[in-house]
């Protein structure tokens, strides 16, 4: 099954954060917070302006982004947990990093 987001929504795969701190302390699973970084899997066609013209999204599939901790709606696709969120919930694009290293 594949999901194609509508309008200004995007489908995001969370990227797991490091399991160790800079000082070498290992963080147990139950103390970890949900990641706020993810890879864009799929994007909608864009939102419509007041004249009915489609405004394309600023993000594309493969971009690594930062988003709000509680942003998006969790969905399960082929056994994988993904997020659907509006483009406005994305805080920024992480430059110089293409593709997910450790997918959640």
Gaussian input, Z-matrix of N, CA and C with variables (Angstrom, degrees):
# hf/3-21g

backbone

0 1
 N
 C     1     B1
 C     2     B2     1     A1
 N     3     B3     2     A2     1     D1
 C     4     B4     3     A3     2     D2
 C     5     B5     4     A4     3     D3
 N     6     B6     5     A5     4     D4
 C     7     B7     6     A6     5     D5
 C     8     B8     7     A7     6     D6
 N     9     B9     8     A8     7     D7
 C    10    B10     9     A9     8     D8
 C    11    B11    10    A10     9     D9
 N    12    B12    11    A11    10    D10
 C    13    B13    12    A12    11    D11
 C    14    B14    13    A13    12    D12
 N    15    B15    14    A14    13    D13
 C    16    B16    15    A15    14    D14
 C    17    B17    16    A16    15    D15
 N    18    B18    17    A17    16    D16
 C    19    B19    18    A18    17    D17
 C    20    B20    19    A19    18    D18
 N    21    B21    20    A20    19    D19
 C    22    B22    21    A21    20    D20
 C    23    B23    22    A22    21    D21
 N    24    B24    23    A23    22    D22
 C    25    B25    24    A24    23    D23
 C    26    B26    25    A25    24    D24
 N    27    B27    26    A26    25    D25
 C    28    B28    27    A27    26    D26
 C    29    B29    28    A28    27    D27
 N    30    B30    29    A29    28    D28
 C    31    B31    30    A30    29    D29
 C    32    B32    31    A31    30    D30
 N    33    B33    32    A32    31    D31
 C    34    B34    33    A33    32    D32
 C    35    B35    34    A34    33    D33
 N    36    B36    35    A35    34    D34
 C    37    B37    36    A36    35    D35
 C    38    B38    37    A37    36    D36
 N    39    B39    38    A38    37    D37
 C    40    B40    39    A39    38    D38
 C    41    B41    40    A40    39    D39
 N    42    B42    41    A41    40    D40
 C    43    B43    42    A42    41    D41
 C    44    B44    43    A43    42    D42
 N    45    B45    44    A44    43    D43
 C    46    B46    45    A45    44    D44
 C    47    B47    46    A46    45    D45
 N    48    B48    47    A47    46    D46
 C    49    B49    48    A48    47    D47
 C    50    B50    49    A49    48    D48
 N    51    B51    50    A50    49    D49
 C    52    B52    51    A51    50    D50
 C    53    B53    52    A52    51    D51
 N    54    B54    53    A53    52    D52
 C    55    B55    54    A54    53    D53
 C    56    B56    55    A55    54    D54
 N    57    B57    56    A56    55    D55
 C    58    B58    57    A57    56    D56
 C    59    B59    58    A58    57    D57
 N    60    B60    59    A59    58    D58
 C    61    B61    60    A60    59    D59
 C    62    B62    61    A61    60    D60
 N    63    B63    62    A62    61    D61
 C    64    B64    63    A63    62    D62
 C    65    B65    64    A64    63    D63
 N    66    B66    65    A65    64    D64
 C    67    B67    66    A66    65    D65
 C    68    B68    67    A67    66    D66
 N    69    B69    68    A68    67    D67
 C    70    B70    69    A69    68    D68
 C    71    B71    70    A70    69    D69
 N    72    B72    71    A71    70    D70
 C    73    B73    72    A72    71    D71
 C    74    B74    73    A73    72    D72
 N    75    B75    74    A74    73    D73
 C    76    B76    75    A75    74    D74
 C    77    B77    76    A76    75    D75
 N    78    B78    77    A77    76    D76
 C    79    B79    78    A78    77    D77
 C    80    B80    79    A79    78    D78
 N    81    B81    80    A80    79    D79
 C    82    B82    81    A81    80    D80
 C    83    B83    82    A82    81    D81
 N    84    B84    83    A83    82    D82
 C    85    B85    84    A84    83    D83
 C    86    B86    85    A85    84    D84
 N    87    B87    86    A86    85    D85
 C    88    B88    87    A87    86    D86
 C    89    B89    88    A88    87    D87
 N    90    B90    89    A89    88    D88
 C    91    B91    90    A90    89    D89
 C    92    B92    91    A91    90    D90
 N    93    B93    92    A92    91    D91
 C    94    B94    93    A93    92    D92
 C    95    B95    94    A94    93    D93
 N    96    B96    95    A95    94    D94
 C    97    B97    96    A96    95    D95
 C    98    B98    97    A97    96    D96
 N    99    B99    98    A98    97    D97
 C   100   B100    99    A99    98    D98
 C   101   B101   100   A100    99    D99
 N   102   B102   101   A101   100   D100
 C   103   B103   102   A102   101   D101
 C   104   B104   103   A103   102   D102
 N   105   B105   104   A104   103   D103
 C   106   B106   105   A105   104   D104
 C   107   B107   106   A106   105   D105
 N   108   B108   107   A107   106   D106
 C   109   B109   108   A108   107   D107
 C   110   B110   109   A109   108   D108
 N   111   B111   110   A110   109   D109
 C   112   B112   111   A111   110   D110
 C   113   B113   112   A112   111   D111
 N   114   B114   113   A113   112   D112
 C   115   B115   114   A114   113   D113
 C   116   B116   115   A115   114   D114
 N   117   B117   116   A116   115   D115
 C   118   B118   117   A117   116   D116
 C   119   B119   118   A118   117   D117
 N   120   B120   119   A119   118   D118
 C   121   B121   120   A120   119   D119
 C   122   B122   121   A121   120   D120
 N   123   B123   122   A122   121   D121
 C   124   B124   123   A123   122   D122
 C   125   B125   124   A124   123   D123
 N   126   B126   125   A125   124   D124
 C   127   B127   126   A126   125   D125
 C   128   B128   127   A127   126   D126
 N   129   B129   128   A128   127   D127
 C   130   B130   129   A129   128   D128
 C   131   B131   130   A130   129   D129
 N   132   B132   131   A131   130   D130
 C   133   B133   132   A132   131   D131
 C   134   B134   133   A133   132   D132
 N   135   B135   134   A134   133   D133
 C   136   B136   135   A135   134   D134
 C   137   B137   136   A136   135   D135
 N   138   B138   137   A137   136   D136
 C   139   B139   138   A138   137   D137
 C   140   B140   139   A139   138   D138
 N   141   B141   140   A140   139   D139
 C   142   B142   141   A141   140   D140
 C   143   B143   142   A142   141   D141
 N   144   B144   143   A143   142   D142
 C   145   B145   144   A144   143   D143
 C   146   B146   145   A145   144   D144
 N   147   B147   146   A146   145   D145
 C   148   B148   147   A147   146   D146
 C   149   B149   148   A148   147   D147
 N   150   B150   149   A149   148   D148
 C   151   B151   150   A150   149   D149
 C   152   B152   151   A151   150   D150
 N   153   B153   152   A152   151   D151
 C   154   B154   153   A153   152   D152
 C   155   B155   154   A154   153   D153
 N   156   B156   155   A155   154   D154
 C   157   B157   156   A156   155   D155
 C   158   B158   157   A157   156   D156
 N   159   B159   158   A158   157   D157
 C   160   B160   159   A159   158   D158
 C   161   B161   160   A160   159   D159
 N   162   B162   161   A161   160   D160
 C   163   B163   162   A162   161   D161
 C   164   B164   163   A163   162   D162
 N   165   B165   164   A164   163   D163
 C   166   B166   165   A165   164   D164
 C   167   B167   166   A166   165   D165
 N   168   B168   167   A167   166   D166
 C   169   B169   168   A168   167   D167
 C   170   B170   169   A169   168   D168
 N   171   B171   170   A170   169   D169
 C   172   B172   171   A171   170   D170
 C   173   B173   172   A172   171   D171
 N   174   B174   173   A173   172   D172
 C   175   B175   174   A174   173   D173
 C   176   B176   175   A175   174   D174
 N   177   B177   176   A176   175   D175
 C   178   B178   177   A177   176   D176
 C   179   B179   178   A178   177   D177
 N   180   B180   179   A179   178   D178
 C   181   B181   180   A180   179   D179
 C   182   B182   181   A181   180   D180
 N   183   B183   182   A182   181   D181
 C   184   B184   183   A183   182   D182
 C   185   B185   184   A184   183   D183
 N   186   B186   185   A185   184   D184
 C   187   B187   186   A186   185   D185
 C   188   B188   187   A187   186   D186
 N   189   B189   188   A188   187   D187
 C   190   B190   189   A189   188   D188
 C   191   B191   190   A190   189   D189
 N   192   B192   191   A191   190   D190
 C   193   B193   192   A192   191   D191
 C   194   B194   193   A193   192   D192
 N   195   B195   194   A194   193   D193
 C   196   B196   195   A195   194   D194
 C   197   B197   196   A196   195   D195
 N   198   B198   197   A197   196   D196
 C   199   B199   198   A198   197   D197
 C   200   B200   199   A199   198   D198
 N   201   B201   200   A200   199   D199
 C   202   B202   201   A201   200   D200
 C   203   B203   202   A202   201   D201
 N   204   B204   203   A203   202   D202
 C   205   B205   204   A204   203   D203
 C   206   B206   205   A205   204   D204
 N   207   B207   206   A206   205   D205
 C   208   B208   207   A207   206   D206
 C   209   B209   208   A208   207   D207
 N   210   B210   209   A209   208   D208
 C   211   B211   210   A210   209   D209
 C   212   B212   211   A211   210   D210
 N   213   B213   212   A212   211   D211
 C   214   B214   213   A213   212   D212
 C   215   B215   214   A214   213   D213
 N   216   B216   215   A215   214   D214
 C   217   B217   216   A216   215   D215
 C   218   B218   217   A217   216   D216
 N   219   B219   218   A218   217   D217
 C   220   B220   219   A219   218   D218
 C   221   B221   220   A220   219   D219
 N   222   B222   221   A221   220   D220
 C   223   B223   222   A222   221   D221
 C   224   B224   223   A223   222   D222
 N   225   B225   224   A224   223   D223
 C   226   B226   225   A225   224   D224
 C   227   B227   226   A226   225   D225
 N   228   B228   227   A227   226   D226
 C   229   B229   228   A228   227   D227
 C   230   B230   229   A229   228   D228
 N   231   B231   230   A230   229   D229
 C   232   B232   231   A231   230   D230
 C   233   B233   232   A232   231   D231
 N   234   B234   233   A233   232   D232
 C   235   B235   234   A234   233   D233
 C   236   B236   235   A235   234   D234
 N   237   B237   236   A236   235   D235
 C   238   B238   237   A237   236   D236
 C   239   B239   238   A238   237   D237
 N   240   B240   239   A239   238   D238
 C   241   B241   240   A240   239   D239
 C   242   B242   241   A241   240   D240
 N   243   B243   242   A242   241   D241
 C   244   B244   243   A243   242   D242
 C   245   B245   244   A244   243   D243
 N   246   B246   245   A245   244   D244
 C   247   B247   246   A246   245   D245
 C   248   B248   247   A247   246   D246
 N   249   B249   248   A248   247   D247
 C   250   B250   249   A249   248   D248
 C   251   B251   250   A250   249   D249
 N   252   B252   251   A251   250   D250
 C   253   B253   252   A252   251   D251
 C   254   B254   253   A253   252   D252
 N   255   B255   254   A254   253   D253
 C   256   B256   255   A255   254   D254
 C   257   B257   256   A256   255   D255
 N   258   B258   257   A257   256   D256
 C   259   B259   258   A258   257   D257
 C   260   B260   259   A259   258   D258
 N   261   B261   260   A260   259   D259
 C   262   B262   261   A261   260   D260
 C   263   B263   262   A262   261   D261
 N   264   B264   263   A263   262   D262
 C   265   B265   264   A264   263   D263
 C   266   B266   265   A265   264   D264
 N   267   B267   266   A266   265   D265
 C   268   B268   267   A267   266   D266
 C   269   B269   268   A268   267   D267
 N   270   B270   269   A269   268   D268
 C   271   B271   270   A270   269   D269
 C   272   B272   271   A271   270   D270
 N   273   B273   272   A272   271   D271
 C   274   B274   273   A273   272   D272
 C   275   B275   274   A274   273   D273
 N   276   B276   275   A275   274   D274
 C   277   B277   276   A276   275   D275
 C   278   B278   277   A277   276   D276
 N   279   B279   278   A278   277   D277
 C   280   B280   279   A279   278   D278
 C   281   B281   280   A280   279   D279
 N   282   B282   281   A281   280   D280
 C   283   B283   282   A282   281   D281
 C   284   B284   283   A283   282   D282
 N   285   B285   284   A284   283   D283
 C   286   B286   285   A285   284   D284
 C   287   B287   286   A286   285   D285
 N   288   B288   287   A287   286   D286
 C   289   B289   288   A288   287   D287
 C   290   B290   289   A289   288   D288
 N   291   B291   290   A290   289   D289
 C   292   B292   291   A291   290   D290
 C   293   B293   292   A292   291   D291
 N   294   B294   293   A293   292   D292
 C   295   B295   294   A294   293   D293
 C   296   B296   295   A295   294   D294
 N   297   B297   296   A296   295   D295
 C   298   B298   297   A297   296   D296
 C   299   B299   298   A298   297   D297
 N   300   B300   299   A299   298   D298
 C   301   B301   300   A300   299   D299
 C   302   B302   301   A301   300   D300
 N   303   B303   302   A302   301   D301
 C   304   B304   303   A303   302   D302
 C   305   B305   304   A304   303   D303
 N   306   B306   305   A305   304   D304
 C   307   B307   306   A306   305   D305
 C   308   B308   307   A307   306   D306
 N   309   B309   308   A308   307   D307
 C   310   B310   309   A309   308   D308
 C   311   B311   310   A310   309   D309

   B1=1.4499
   B2=1.5232
   B3=1.3270
   B4=1.4554
   B5=1.5159
   B6=1.3344
   B7=1.4541
   B8=1.5140
   B9=1.3218
   B10=1.4587
   B11=1.5292
   B12=1.3481
   B13=1.4631
   B14=1.5316
   B15=1.3099
   B16=1.4579
   B17=1.5232
   B18=1.3202
   B19=1.4602
   B20=1.5277
   B21=1.3382
   B22=1.4720
   B23=1.5269
   B24=1.3269
   B25=1.4660
   B26=1.5276
   B27=1.3344
   B28=1.4607
   B29=1.5261
   B30=1.3131
   B31=1.4607
   B32=1.5258
   B33=1.3531
   B34=1.4608
   B35=1.5237
   B36=1.3342
   B37=1.4695
   B38=1.5256
   B39=1.3306
   B40=1.4652
   B41=1.5244
   B42=1.3373
   B43=1.4612
   B44=1.5182
   B45=1.3278
   B46=1.4601
   B47=1.5266
   B48=1.3074
   B49=1.4601
   B50=1.5243
   B51=1.3075
   B52=1.4628
   B53=1.5236
   B54=1.3296
   B55=1.4546
   B56=1.5226
   B57=1.3514
   B58=1.4568
   B59=1.5139
   B60=1.3193
   B61=1.4553
   B62=1.5146
   B63=1.3271
   B64=1.4656
   B65=1.5251
   B66=1.3349
   B67=1.4616
   B68=1.5235
   B69=1.3337
   B70=1.4554
   B71=1.5182
   B72=1.3315
   B73=1.4656
   B74=1.5211
   B75=1.3314
   B76=1.4617
   B77=1.5214
   B78=1.3355
   B79=1.4629
   B80=1.5266
   B81=1.3450
   B82=1.4715
   B83=1.5340
   B84=1.3358
   B85=1.4605
   B86=1.5226
   B87=1.3438
   B88=1.4640
   B89=1.5230
   B90=1.3223
   B91=1.4662
   B92=1.5299
   B93=1.3147
   B94=1.4640
   B95=1.5182
   B96=1.3229
   B97=1.4580
   B98=1.5197
   B99=1.3329
   B100=1.4530
   B101=1.5250
   B102=1.3180
   B103=1.4666
   B104=1.5200
   B105=1.3194
   B106=1.4613
   B107=1.5234
   B108=1.3255
   B109=1.4637
   B110=1.5119
   B111=1.3095
   B112=1.4499
   B113=1.5069
   B114=1.3323
   B115=1.4596
   B116=1.5217
   B117=1.3160
   B118=1.4561
   B119=1.5286
   B120=1.3375
   B121=1.4614
   B122=1.5232
   B123=1.3266
   B124=1.4569
   B125=1.5201
   B126=1.3203
   B127=1.4707
   B128=1.5212
   B129=1.3278
   B130=1.4577
   B131=1.5193
   B132=1.3364
   B133=1.4535
   B134=1.5285
   B135=1.3146
   B136=1.4587
   B137=1.5156
   B138=1.3215
   B139=1.4623
   B140=1.5258
   B141=1.3116
   B142=1.4714
   B143=1.5293
   B144=1.3197
   B145=1.4551
   B146=1.5290
   B147=1.3304
   B148=1.4669
   B149=1.5274
   B150=1.3233
   B151=1.4697
   B152=1.5326
   B153=1.3300
   B154=1.4551
   B155=1.5188
   B156=1.3365
   B157=1.4667
   B158=1.5163
   B159=1.3386
   B160=1.4634
   B161=1.5220
   B162=1.3367
   B163=1.4600
   B164=1.5271
   B165=1.3419
   B166=1.4725
   B167=1.5237
   B168=1.3412
   B169=1.4612
   B170=1.5231
   B171=1.3299
   B172=1.4607
   B173=1.5233
   B174=1.3379
   B175=1.4649
   B176=1.5231
   B177=1.3385
   B178=1.4638
   B179=1.5246
   B180=1.3056
   B181=1.4609
   B182=1.5229
   B183=1.3402
   B184=1.4590
   B185=1.5193
   B186=1.3490
   B187=1.4629
   B188=1.5237
   B189=1.3304
   B190=1.4594
   B191=1.5241
   B192=1.3419
   B193=1.4665
   B194=1.5280
   B195=1.3248
   B196=1.4645
   B197=1.5166
   B198=1.3350
   B199=1.4624
   B200=1.5163
   B201=1.3259
   B202=1.4629
   B203=1.5298
   B204=1.3264
   B205=1.4629
   B206=1.5278
   B207=1.3076
   B208=1.4685
   B209=1.5208
   B210=1.3223
   B211=1.4644
   B212=1.5149
   B213=1.3072
   B214=1.4593
   B215=1.5096
   B216=1.3228
   B217=1.4581
   B218=1.5184
   B219=1.3317
   B220=1.4632
   B221=1.5211
   B222=1.3330
   B223=1.4615
   B224=1.5213
   B225=1.3191
   B226=1.4590
   B227=1.5279
   B228=1.3315
   B229=1.4567
   B230=1.5185
   B231=1.3239
   B232=1.4700
   B233=1.5251
   B234=1.3321
   B235=1.4557
   B236=1.5205
   B237=1.3171
   B238=1.4652
   B239=1.5215
   B240=1.3435
   B241=1.4631
   B242=1.5181
   B243=1.3352
   B244=1.4526
   B245=1.5263
   B246=1.3167
   B247=1.4582
   B248=1.5210
   B249=1.3253
   B250=1.4607
   B251=1.5218
   B252=1.3331
   B253=1.4696
   B254=1.5135
   B255=1.3239
   B256=1.4558
   B257=1.5170
   B258=1.3043
   B259=1.4563
   B260=1.5274
   B261=1.3018
   B262=1.4670
   B263=1.5290
   B264=1.3533
   B265=1.4697
   B266=1.5235
   B267=1.3351
   B268=1.4580
   B269=1.5199
   B270=1.3369
   B271=1.4586
   B272=1.5223
   B273=1.3283
   B274=1.4543
   B275=1.5098
   B276=1.3241
   B277=1.4668
   B278=1.5227
   B279=1.3300
   B280=1.4627
   B281=1.5204
   B282=1.3251
   B283=1.4633
   B284=1.5225
   B285=1.3133
   B286=1.4555
   B287=1.5169
   B288=1.3276
   B289=1.4663
   B290=1.5169
   B291=1.3142
   B292=1.4711
   B293=1.5138
   B294=1.3294
   B295=1.4593
   B296=1.5202
   B297=1.2949
   B298=1.4643
   B299=1.5077
   B300=1.3279
   B301=1.4571
   B302=1.5113
   B303=1.3294
   B304=1.4710
   B305=1.5072
   B306=1.3081
   B307=1.4532
   B308=1.5232
   B309=1.3403
   B310=1.4605
   B311=1.5035
   A1=108.59
   A2=116.39
   A3=121.85
   A4=108.94
   A5=115.88
   A6=121.06
   A7=108.70
   A8=116.86
   A9=122.89
   A10=106.21
   A11=117.94
   A12=120.35
   A13=111.53
   A14=116.19
   A15=121.61
   A16=110.78
   A17=115.28
   A18=124.33
   A19=112.83
   A20=118.32
   A21=120.85
   A22=112.07
   A23=116.29
   A24=120.33
   A25=110.56
   A26=115.15
   A27=121.47
   A28=109.51
   A29=116.53
   A30=123.51
   A31=106.67
   A32=117.05
   A33=122.18
   A34=110.58
   A35=115.66
   A36=122.77
   A37=106.82
   A38=116.93
   A39=120.33
   A40=110.96
   A41=116.43
   A42=122.76
   A43=106.78
   A44=116.15
   A45=121.16
   A46=111.07
   A47=115.93
   A48=121.96
   A49=109.41
   A50=116.46
   A51=121.92
   A52=110.84
   A53=116.96
   A54=122.10
   A55=111.94
   A56=116.74
   A57=121.14
   A58=109.67
   A59=116.66
   A60=120.94
   A61=108.65
   A62=116.71
   A63=120.75
   A64=110.89
   A65=117.27
   A66=121.46
   A67=113.67
   A68=117.51
   A69=121.16
   A70=114.51
   A71=118.18
   A72=120.84
   A73=108.78
   A74=116.62
   A75=121.53
   A76=108.59
   A77=115.53
   A78=121.54
   A79=108.57
   A80=118.52
   A81=120.16
   A82=110.93
   A83=116.18
   A84=121.76
   A85=113.08
   A86=117.38
   A87=119.25
   A88=112.72
   A89=119.37
   A90=122.11
   A91=112.35
   A92=116.90
   A93=120.56
   A94=110.52
   A95=114.87
   A96=120.27
   A97=107.88
   A98=116.00
   A99=119.59
   A100=108.55
   A101=117.32
   A102=120.17
   A103=111.75
   A104=115.76
   A105=121.34
   A106=110.71
   A107=115.28
   A108=122.09
   A109=107.70
   A110=115.91
   A111=118.89
   A112=112.11
   A113=114.07
   A114=121.37
   A115=108.30
   A116=116.78
   A117=121.55
   A118=107.86
   A119=115.79
   A120=121.89
   A121=109.85
   A122=116.56
   A123=121.98
   A124=109.32
   A125=117.20
   A126=121.37
   A127=110.00
   A128=115.49
   A129=121.62
   A130=110.13
   A131=116.16
   A132=119.79
   A133=113.17
   A134=118.98
   A135=122.12
   A136=111.12
   A137=115.75
   A138=120.28
   A139=109.58
   A140=115.15
   A141=120.32
   A142=109.31
   A143=115.98
   A144=119.91
   A145=109.22
   A146=116.43
   A147=119.75
   A148=112.85
   A149=118.27
   A150=122.19
   A151=112.07
   A152=117.32
   A153=121.62
   A154=114.03
   A155=117.26
   A156=120.80
   A157=110.13
   A158=115.95
   A159=120.55
   A160=109.44
   A161=115.95
   A162=123.07
   A163=107.45
   A164=118.38
   A165=119.93
   A166=111.74
   A167=115.97
   A168=121.51
   A169=110.42
   A170=116.46
   A171=122.30
   A172=111.61
   A173=117.84
   A174=121.63
   A175=109.48
   A176=115.58
   A177=120.62
   A178=108.58
   A179=116.38
   A180=120.98
   A181=109.29
   A182=115.60
   A183=121.67
   A184=113.70
   A185=118.26
   A186=120.96
   A187=110.46
   A188=117.13
   A189=122.36
   A190=105.94
   A191=116.36
   A192=121.16
   A193=111.57
   A194=114.27
   A195=122.53
   A196=107.26
   A197=116.54
   A198=120.19
   A199=109.40
   A200=115.79
   A201=121.81
   A202=110.17
   A203=115.91
   A204=121.80
   A205=112.51
   A206=117.55
   A207=120.79
   A208=111.77
   A209=117.43
   A210=121.29
   A211=112.08
   A212=115.83
   A213=121.83
   A214=115.03
   A215=114.02
   A216=123.46
   A217=107.91
   A218=116.67
   A219=120.27
   A220=110.56
   A221=115.65
   A222=122.77
   A223=107.87
   A224=116.56
   A225=121.17
   A226=107.73
   A227=115.73
   A228=121.77
   A229=107.72
   A230=116.68
   A231=122.15
   A232=111.67
   A233=117.34
   A234=122.36
   A235=114.56
   A236=118.59
   A237=122.44
   A238=109.35
   A239=116.40
   A240=120.31
   A241=109.84
   A242=115.68
   A243=123.11
   A244=108.92
   A245=116.57
   A246=122.32
   A247=109.67
   A248=116.69
   A249=121.66
   A250=105.27
   A251=115.72
   A252=119.67
   A253=109.83
   A254=115.64
   A255=120.85
   A256=108.67
   A257=116.48
   A258=120.80
   A259=110.31
   A260=118.20
   A261=121.59
   A262=112.38
   A263=118.35
   A264=121.76
   A265=111.87
   A266=117.09
   A267=121.37
   A268=108.44
   A269=115.69
   A270=121.11
   A271=112.35
   A272=117.27
   A273=119.92
   A274=111.89
   A275=115.10
   A276=122.77
   A277=107.83
   A278=117.18
   A279=122.28
   A280=106.77
   A281=116.71
   A282=121.14
   A283=110.54
   A284=115.80
   A285=121.32
   A286=113.86
   A287=117.25
   A288=121.07
   A289=107.42
   A290=116.00
   A291=120.02
   A292=109.17
   A293=116.21
   A294=121.71
   A295=112.79
   A296=114.62
   A297=120.77
   A298=110.30
   A299=116.29
   A300=120.53
   A301=110.23
   A302=116.58
   A303=122.11
   A304=107.60
   A305=118.28
   A306=121.22
   A307=109.25
   A308=114.62
   A309=120.56
   A310=110.17
   D1=138.41
   D2=175.93
   D3=-122.96
   D4=149.62
   D5=178.30
   D6=-119.12
   D7=128.32
   D8=174.42
   D9=-109.48
   D10=111.17
   D11=179.94
   D12=-61.81
   D13=151.21
   D14=178.37
   D15=-97.79
   D16=150.98
   D17=173.11
   D18=51.97
   D19=-119.20
   D20=-174.54
   D21=-100.95
   D22=29.01
   D23=178.63
   D24=-99.50
   D25=154.47
   D26=179.05
   D27=-131.64
   D28=153.86
   D29=176.61
   D30=-106.10
   D31=125.19
   D32=-172.24
   D33=-125.00
   D34=137.85
   D35=173.13
   D36=-103.43
   D37=122.92
   D38=179.04
   D39=-63.10
   D40=146.41
   D41=174.65
   D42=-111.01
   D43=122.51
   D44=179.85
   D45=-65.09
   D46=141.18
   D47=176.68
   D48=-82.85
   D49=170.07
   D50=178.93
   D51=-60.24
   D52=147.34
   D53=179.40
   D54=-88.22
   D55=-8.21
   D56=179.64
   D57=-122.30
   D58=146.72
   D59=173.38
   D60=-79.71
   D61=172.24
   D62=178.99
   D63=-61.26
   D64=-28.43
   D65=179.60
   D66=-83.43
   D67=-0.38
   D68=176.84
   D69=93.53
   D70=5.68
   D71=178.79
   D72=-78.49
   D73=128.58
   D74=179.50
   D75=-85.44
   D76=130.23
   D77=-178.44
   D78=-92.97
   D79=121.92
   D80=178.80
   D81=-69.09
   D82=154.63
   D83=-177.30
   D84=-55.18
   D85=-40.00
   D86=-176.37
   D87=-73.71
   D88=-11.72
   D89=178.87
   D90=-100.36
   D91=-6.52
   D92=-178.36
   D93=-75.85
   D94=145.14
   D95=172.77
   D96=-93.03
   D97=159.45
   D98=177.73
   D99=-64.55
   D100=140.03
   D101=179.97
   D102=-62.91
   D103=147.40
   D104=177.26
   D105=-113.65
   D106=17.19
   D107=174.64
   D108=-118.90
   D109=147.16
   D110=178.50
   D111=-159.21
   D112=167.39
   D113=177.76
   D114=-106.78
   D115=132.45
   D116=177.52
   D117=-70.78
   D118=124.53
   D119=179.57
   D120=-93.36
   D121=-42.89
   D122=-176.44
   D123=-154.63
   D124=151.35
   D125=179.66
   D126=-129.14
   D127=154.51
   D128=174.24
   D129=-77.37
   D130=178.75
   D131=-176.29
   D132=-79.34
   D133=-15.27
   D134=179.05
   D135=123.31
   D136=170.21
   D137=-179.37
   D138=-95.87
   D139=159.76
   D140=178.60
   D141=-97.18
   D142=138.69
   D143=175.56
   D144=-86.42
   D145=-175.58
   D146=-175.73
   D147=-66.46
   D148=-18.39
   D149=177.76
   D150=-92.27
   D151=-1.79
   D152=179.23
   D153=88.97
   D154=3.67
   D155=177.90
   D156=-80.44
   D157=143.06
   D158=179.60
   D159=-82.20
   D160=127.19
   D161=176.12
   D162=-98.88
   D163=114.41
   D164=-177.53
   D165=-64.98
   D166=157.23
   D167=-179.85
   D168=-79.12
   D169=155.80
   D170=179.32
   D171=-82.77
   D172=-14.79
   D173=-179.23
   D174=-108.08
   D175=158.84
   D176=178.54
   D177=-138.14
   D178=165.30
   D179=178.04
   D180=-57.65
   D181=135.48
   D182=-179.82
   D183=98.88
   D184=-17.41
   D185=177.52
   D186=-67.41
   D187=142.51
   D188=173.33
   D189=-98.33
   D190=126.78
   D191=-173.85
   D192=-127.94
   D193=161.92
   D194=171.05
   D195=-106.89
   D196=140.34
   D197=179.13
   D198=-141.02
   D199=164.87
   D200=-179.15
   D201=-62.22
   D202=146.36
   D203=-176.16
   D204=-52.88
   D205=-41.87
   D206=-177.29
   D207=-106.30
   D208=20.65
   D209=-178.59
   D210=-75.92
   D211=150.46
   D212=173.16
   D213=84.18
   D214=170.88
   D215=177.54
   D216=-117.20
   D217=126.90
   D218=-178.94
   D219=-76.37
   D220=134.39
   D221=175.88
   D222=-133.72
   D223=153.04
   D224=178.37
   D225=-111.09
   D226=121.86
   D227=-179.19
   D228=-125.28
   D229=117.96
   D230=-178.94
   D231=51.91
   D232=39.65
   D233=177.88
   D234=81.42
   D235=-0.56
   D236=-179.19
   D237=-107.17
   D238=133.43
   D239=178.78
   D240=-84.44
   D241=122.68
   D242=179.38
   D243=-125.37
   D244=169.67
   D245=177.34
   D246=-119.37
   D247=139.81
   D248=169.13
   D249=-110.93
   D250=127.30
   D251=-180.00
   D252=-145.55
   D253=162.33
   D254=174.65
   D255=-76.58
   D256=152.55
   D257=178.63
   D258=-59.50
   D259=-31.41
   D260=-179.35
   D261=-67.93
   D262=-16.91
   D263=176.31
   D264=-79.42
   D265=-11.98
   D266=179.32
   D267=-82.53
   D268=129.02
   D269=-176.70
   D270=-86.31
   D271=-30.17
   D272=-179.93
   D273=179.75
   D274=166.81
   D275=177.60
   D276=-101.84
   D277=132.65
   D278=177.12
   D279=-84.08
   D280=113.86
   D281=-177.04
   D282=-84.69
   D283=149.54
   D284=176.99
   D285=78.36
   D286=15.81
   D287=179.79
   D288=-140.79
   D289=105.33
   D290=-179.12
   D291=-107.54
   D292=131.61
   D293=176.48
   D294=79.60
   D295=153.43
   D296=-179.30
   D297=-81.89
   D298=132.81
   D299=176.97
   D300=-82.46
   D301=-46.99
   D302=179.53
   D303=-129.35
   D304=97.06
   D305=-179.43
   D306=-73.44
   D307=142.40
   D308=-179.72
   D309=-74.36

